[in-house]
Amino acid sequence: MSYLARTYSAIGWPAVVFSAILLVQSATAAAAGKQVQSTSESSRPLAVKISQLINDPYSYVDKAVTIVGAVGDVCPARGCWADVMDNDGGSVRFKVPDGELVFTAAMAGDQVTATGVFRAHHLTEKQAIGWLTHLAAERGEVFDPQLHNGELTVFQLEGDQATLNSKVHSL
């Protein structure tokens, strides 16, 4: 079973995916004529467990949060996101501005502290299929659009502050 098929089968319950939305984020912000806001300097981020974000995501949407976990999958194209995993296997995608921080596959397993704003991106069915197709293409896989129907909400932590707790790798 491919990574995407495993990921997709796990989202059947509330049709919620915890992943990055590199293309959709840019398109949504551009379409709305808005820039994605970063963490406010005056607000203090909440220290949150990854399991809290997964179990009750709407309680944290648009709030500055800090999470700690191990680097999992990373963006194979530009290193602009990394999945941050907890000890139970739950993960949250941490999206950074292209070129500002770069995550590499060699960082997998290293502990990272990531701070940003937790976002919810609501996708139409057409956008969702496009996004799932993009995720598959990043991995060299093919996504069957017939596997998805309906809207999709994608959650991710968006920011530019991260500390990699490794003497071998750095951000």
Secondary structure, DSSP 8 states (H G I E B T S, - for coil): --HHHHHHHHTTTTTEEE---HHHHHHHHHHHT-------TTS--EE--HHHHHHSGGGTTT-EEEEEEEEEEE-TTT--EEEEE-TTS-EEEEE--TTTS---GGGTT-EEEEEEEEEEEEE-HHHHHHHHHHHHHHTT----GGG--S-EEEEEEEEEEEEE--SS---
